[in-house]
């Protein structure tokens, strides 16, 4: 079974252009269709007439219009930070025509934050009639935990995000590891034989909770996927200049980039 992966957003939590910044990358990002224009990070996976999202950031409404997303079957969440969950409410109109609702999957910590932030969605008394029709499923944090969706296993790949451990996911021959500062040893065997590896690469200088460019390149060489794409990119990295200096099998992602791969 073949699938497509679309980068809904490839930026950091502040987005690019960054508010108040006049650097060259942010200036370029203000131009229409610039690959330096980076909304908050998320992807859509399409296969067999199904659409599965990983995260719904605060730019999801804009991203869904740009990519003509008219239906969502499920959402997997990596962690509870604002740039990964705050677009959940924008699922509302996409859920109205689904009697069964949209399935959301998150570990206990992430699910608890989603329930608190969107309390009006999950309350059972005095519930607003046009709240999102979603069902939140709590998932195990164990490495290798599989969530089966429409004939495909989405496998949890734990990654370190500073002092926290959050979820990356593998699905078929692709893996998506956003917001990671390192990959624990238990996760490495789950990343063998990849066609596509998506990794965090925030900037050039080291960061306490995100991988930086040099480290991400070294991780690609260690894991050895056929192709690698970096995401969660700040205004420190110009798209064209950085790509020109990267090995041929590694590229910066950009908003709207679509990749084809085998998912099952």
Buried (B, 14 or more C-beta within 10 A) or exposed (E): EEBBBBBBBBBBBBBBBBEEEEBEBBBBBEEEEBBBBBBBBBBBBBBEEBBBBBBBBBBBBBBBEBBEBEEBBBBBBBBBBEBBBBBBBBBBEBBEEBEEBBBBBBBEBBBBBBBEBBEEBBEEEEEEEEBBBBEBEEBEBEBBBEBEBBEBBBBBBBBBBBEBBBBBBBBBBBBBBBBBBBBEEEBBEBBEEBBBBBBBBBBEEEBEBBBBBEBBBEBBEEBEBEBBBBBBBBBBBBBEEBBEEBEEBBBBBBBBBEBEBEBB
